[in-house]
């Protein structure tokens, strides 16, 4: 099985092509560029590197969020468009789970994305070989709340991007960025999607949506 994998959830961008779950080629960047301008360029490079054609792809896997509203939307839109055009299966995976899978380590993993104003997008996972368990549901919460929850788990590893401003408030953590090629090791975290019904998973409404709802209720 040939899989095309896409993650544009945050500042890093990760795309890969796997065969039977093993990486054939991948491109991972952490430079601050507009994903809409680079994503298709990198996908085309994957095809050039592997020699495969678009018709060889069996399924697409995309990170569905949480993360940057714009970043998540770009990845999901491209994935849906390609899946529909190629008439192939579409799967999604939590952007937080991508970070945890990318470490290649076992144990308690707590990936975090900056949610601003002292809040984070986060979840707590327990990884063991090919087992991937969500022990705290993904959500948008205060940093203090999740750090308190982590006290239940001795030796838990916080995963964050060292280039994000909020990381300075974490104390001890492990720098981590996504490698979307790693997620097929954990088939249980992949979710089959209807290409017409799939929507990004933001976990928090945007400021514009919040303002619109407040105006509507007033």
N, C-alpha and C positions, 0 to 999 in steps of 0.2 A: 504494500500500500504506500502510495506517495502522498504526503501531507504538506501543505503550504501553511506556515504558521506566522501570525502577525500580532505584534504588540506595540501600540503607539500610545499607551495610556498616560504616560508622563513624559518628562524631558528625554529619557533614554528611548531609543527605538530599537526593536529587535524583530528580525524576520529570519525565517529558516525554512529549509526544505528537508524533510525527513523521509527515509524509506524504512518501512516496518518499524518505526519508532526510533531509528538511529539517524543522527544528523549527517546529512550529505554536505550541506553548505549552510552557513549562517552569516548574517551581518548584524553586528551590535554596535550602536553608537551612543555616545552620551553628550555629544556636542549640541549646543542650543540652536537648532535649525527648525524650520517649519516642516512638520511631518507631511503635510499635504504636498510639498514640493519634492520630497525625497522618497516617499514610500514606494511609489510605482517604479522609480529608478532602481531602487534596491531589489525589488521583486524581479524586475527584468534581469538584473545581474545574477540573481540566483539561478534563473533559467539558463543563462549563458554559462555559468560555472558548472552546472550539473549536466547540461546537454539535453535536459528534458523540455518538452513542449507543454503548453497549457493543457492540452487534451490528455496528458499523462497524469495529471493531478486527480487523486481520488476524493480528497476532502480538504476543507479549509478549517483551521482552528484559529480563533481570534480571541484576544483578551477583551472581555466585555466591560471592564471597569472593576472597581472605582478608579478615579484618577482625574486628570484634567478633563473638563467638559469637552473642549475642542479636540484634545488628543484622542480620547476614547471614541468620539464620534467619527473621526477620520478613519481609524482602524476598522470599526464596525461597518461603516459605509462601504469601504473598499472590499471587505470580506464578503458582505452580502451581494454586492454587485458582481464580483467574480464568481461566487457560488451559483448565482442565478444564471449568469451568462454561460458558465460551463456545465450547468445542470448537475452539480455535485453536492455532496453532503456538507452542511455547515455545522460546526461545533464551536462552543465558546468555553472559556475558562476564566475564573476570577483573576484579575490582575495581581491581587495579593498572593494567590496561590502560585502564580508564575514566579514571584520573588522567592518564595519558600522552596519551590522545586529547584530553582537555579543554584542553590547552595551546594547541592550534592551531599548534604549532611543529614544525619538522623537526629531525632530529639524534638524538643519543643521549639518551634520557630514562630516569631511574632513580627511579620513584615508591617511596615508603617509607611504611609504617604502623608505628606503635610496637608492638613485640612484648614490651616490658618486659624488665627485667633485662639491658639492654645489647643486646637483640636486636631485629630488625626483620623485617617481611614485605616482600619486595622482589623486583624483577626488573629486567632491563635490556632496553630496547627501542631499535630504530633506526627512526625515522619519516622518511618522505620522500614528500611529496605524499599519495598514497593507498596507499603501501606501509607495512606495519607488521610489523616482524620482531622476534621475541624472540631476543635474542643471549645472554641468561642466563636459564635457567629460573626461574620463580617459586619462592621458597622462604622458609623461616624460618631466619635466620642471624644471627650477631653483626654489629653495626654495623661493627666493625673489618674483618671479612671482606669485606663488600660494598665498603667504601671502598678496600680493597686491590685488589679486582677492577676497580674503576672507573679505576685508574691506567692500564689498557690502552687507555682511550678518551679521547683528548684532547678537551676541550671538552664532556664529558658534563654534563648538567644534572640535579641532584638535586631531586626534587619532594617536598615535605612540607607538612603543615599546620602553620603557624606557631603554632597554639594547642595543639599537642601538646607535652608536656614534653620528649620526646627530641630535638626539633628544635634545642634549644640546644647539642647535641653535634655538630652536623653541619658547623659552619663555614659555608661559602657554600652556599646552596640557594635555590630558588625556591618561594615559597608557592603551593600549588595545592590546589584542592578539586574534587570531581567535578562534571561536567556530563554526565549520562548521555545527553543528546540528541546528543552528538558521535560516538558509537561507530558509527553506521550508515555513516559515511564509510569505515570499514574493515571490510568484510563478512567478511574472512578471520579476524577475531578473534571472530566470533560462532559459537557452537556450538549446533547443534540438539539439543534435549533430549527425552527421553521423560518426559512429565509425571508418570508414576508412579515412575520410577526416579531422577530427578534428586535429588542431595543437595548441600548446600553444600560448598564447597572451603575448608576451614579451614587446610590446610597444617601444622597442629600440633594434636595432641590436647589437649583441655581438661584442666585440673588434676583435675577430678572423674574423667574417664576414666583419667588416669594413675594416680590413687590406687586406682581400682577394679581396674585391671590388676595393680598391685603386690600388692594384697590377694589377688587370685585366684592369683597365682604363689607366694605365701608359704605 
